[in-house]
Amino acid sequence: MAEIIYMLRERSCYQSDVFFWDTVCKEILKISTPTLIDFINGLYHTNYDRNKAIVDWLDKEEASALFGRNYSDVNIRINHQRTFHMEFQIQNDSIMTIRVFDYQISSARKQAEMEDDILTISIPSSRVIYLKANNRTPTRHDYRVKCEETGESIVIPVGSVRVMMMTARELGELGLYLLIPFLQLKTKRLVYEMRKEVKNNLIFDCKTILNDSIIELKELFEEGTLTSEEYGELMAIQQKIMRYLYQSIPEIVEGVEAKMVASEVLTYGQKLKIQLRQELRQEVRQEVAQEVRQEVAQEVTHEITYNIFARIDELVQSGLSYEEAVHIAEREAKLESNDVVQ
């Protein structure tokens, strides 16, 4: 029974984790059309006009022969012509190539057209974005489609991006600056029962990555790539990720917020929102501390009262009168209290 409960909890945590990162990815890609077009150009080596391109968000669900239903993370079409399919992954997936192939075939079948009396299918351009990666994470998921009758074959390119293997500057130079907030995943570790020195190193690493991120994003703002609103949205998502990863380590979250408030790029409203959150957090801490103080005071009062009455009973049983016992017990309690204070 205990194993079943543990497995259910693990599954619940995993589903919650997937939902969070899925939501954050959508938020980042929908900050603005120009930033999305920059991202597409960097990811697929295209050259769309960031101010004129038209973006259509397509249905993410496709009928699947292998999985029943196949859901993509992002499926968009630019200028009503080319389709781009993106999969965001937290960790390696041994069947990712099969998943991409299945989705592409399902999408192609849906969009098939007759051209010169020949059924023509168009394979969407796919990319896999690994938010967490290591040396074993695939750099590509290409696959080959072969015709047995003619012997001809074609290789379908499916590239991938390993975010953890890159720096903020590299992502910025490639036009993939929307992925910069995810660099905080480099510091994701278990924080339970963490030793002080490890915790200090973790805080230092987080602040270093954050500082590099702010420098790169601020340069993009100063050169006109990002507006103040877009910069603010990216920093807000940076803060959201920090709160999710390290909600049990307030030094990290507060450090992120302090850096954001100190930034010259954030709007007054964005800074005010952060400052209000900090003030509310402090108020809640004070309220909790007051409640704990009152609870402890009650416990101490009950403990002292119990000890005094127990001492009185002991003195009365030794032959003293009740008045004498009360006087001695109260005097001893005062002396004990003075010793504690000193």
C-alpha angles and dihedrals in degrees: 000000000000090000091052092051090048092050092049091051091048091050092048091051091048093050091048090049093050091048092051096051092042089054093047092050091053092048092052095048091048097052090105141327095249093054091047091051090050087053093049092048091050095044099044100025092240127144108222120160104253092210099044107033117113117223124203118189107216132205110282095207124084132175108254132202091201105036104024089233125022120199122197122204095226130007118173140158124216121215090348089286121077125043123216122198122193131185120196114205129188093197142002119300117201092205098042093116090053091048092051092046092049093049093047093050092047091049093044092052090052092052098039116140137186114247119178090344091305123113105238123197124194119211113216118236106255133196132176117215114200109201089188118034145161137184090286093056110109117249091204141019099198118159135188126233112203131191109215094199097057099021089230120137140182129206115225109212117224113172128189138208121219101204096186091058092060138070130230090254093052092049090049094050091050093050091248094116091131086075094057095095089059091064087086086076086076087077097045107131139146107278099188114119089354117181116242095243092050090048092051091050090049092052090048092050092049093050091047093052091044092051091051090048093050092049093052095044092045091053089052088052093049092050091050099251092115128039119219089255092053091046090050092050092052092048091048089054088047088056092046091054091049092051090050096047099039109023088135092056106061092180090070097045093046090047090055091049092048090053091049094049090049091054115108092211103062116096121245091253093052092049091046091053091053093046091050090051090051092049092048090049090053092048091051091050091052092048091049091047091051091049091049091047091052092046092050091046090055091049092050092047092052090047094050092045091051092049092050093051091045089052092048091053090049093052094046090051088053090061104267122130118255092250092051091047092051091049093051094044092051092048092051091048091053092048091049091049091051091050091053092050092049 
